[in-house]
């Protein structure tokens, strides 16, 4: 009975779950480093860092990794992480705001353009999509929900999936309404 090895099944499942966990841990580490670099390494005085640390603890990020990410923020020769916001127009006329944390904004911009083009979406200029949202703290809430047709809704879901798989993307906000 070839292909029915229990160990092989366990090995493949573990590899897949380890890859997901590794991706999540690297995103959380970048978020911690960015928060520590912006307002200092003390979570008592840096609320963004305290929130990022809480999120990392919920995801079971080891304490050593948290400390290493915070320490990395104070090193001079470490790669400079930047938070960037992209505005895009998705399938069916939907508006998107994509926040990302990257060490190379030019690379990330090109990758965003490629992903968006793959799913009939386009990267917009600053302000081209933001008018459709109200900003509440760090969140963007849609002012004018856009109802999508079935075909556009499927493309939009695939686009969201592709964006969530990208390492640099932190959050994606949209005004799409699935009715």
Secondary structure in CASP SS format (residue, H / E / C, confidence):
PFRMAT SS
TARGET T0000
AUTHOR 0000-0000-0000
METHOD secondary structure of the structure
MODEL  1
X C 1.00
X C 1.00
X C 1.00
X C 1.00
X C 1.00
X H 1.00
X H 1.00
X H 1.00
X H 1.00
X H 1.00
X H 1.00
X H 1.00
X H 1.00
X H 1.00
X H 1.00
X H 1.00
X H 1.00
X H 1.00
X H 1.00
X H 1.00
X H 1.00
X H 1.00
X H 1.00
X H 1.00
X H 1.00
X H 1.00
X H 1.00
X H 1.00
X H 1.00
X H 1.00
X H 1.00
X H 1.00
X H 1.00
X H 1.00
X H 1.00
X H 1.00
X H 1.00
X H 1.00
X H 1.00
X C 1.00
X C 1.00
X C 1.00
X C 1.00
X C 1.00
X C 1.00
X C 1.00
X H 1.00
X H 1.00
X H 1.00
X H 1.00
X H 1.00
X H 1.00
X H 1.00
X H 1.00
X H 1.00
X H 1.00
X H 1.00
X H 1.00
X C 1.00
X C 1.00
X C 1.00
X C 1.00
X H 1.00
X H 1.00
X H 1.00
X H 1.00
X H 1.00
X H 1.00
X H 1.00
X H 1.00
X H 1.00
X H 1.00
X H 1.00
X H 1.00
X C 1.00
X C 1.00
X C 1.00
X C 1.00
X C 1.00
X C 1.00
X C 1.00
X E 1.00
X E 1.00
X E 1.00
X E 1.00
X E 1.00
X E 1.00
X E 1.00
X E 1.00
X C 1.00
X H 1.00
X H 1.00
X H 1.00
X C 1.00
X E 1.00
X E 1.00
X E 1.00
X E 1.00
X E 1.00
X E 1.00
X E 1.00
X E 1.00
X C 1.00
X C 1.00
X H 1.00
X H 1.00
X H 1.00
X H 1.00
X H 1.00
X H 1.00
X H 1.00
X H 1.00
X H 1.00
X H 1.00
X H 1.00
X H 1.00
X H 1.00
X H 1.00
X C 1.00
X C 1.00
X C 1.00
X E 1.00
X E 1.00
X C 1.00
X C 1.00
X C 1.00
X C 1.00
X C 1.00
X C 1.00
X H 1.00
X H 1.00
X H 1.00
X E 1.00
X E 1.00
X E 1.00
X E 1.00
X C 1.00
X C 1.00
X E 1.00
X E 1.00
X E 1.00
X E 1.00
X C 1.00
X C 1.00
X C 1.00
X E 1.00
X E 1.00
X C 1.00
X C 1.00
X H 1.00
X H 1.00
X H 1.00
X H 1.00
X H 1.00
X H 1.00
X H 1.00
X H 1.00
X H 1.00
X H 1.00
X H 1.00
X H 1.00
X H 1.00
X H 1.00
X H 1.00
X H 1.00
X C 1.00
X C 1.00
X C 1.00
X E 1.00
X E 1.00
X E 1.00
X E 1.00
X E 1.00
X E 1.00
X C 1.00
X E 1.00
X E 1.00
X C 1.00
X C 1.00
END
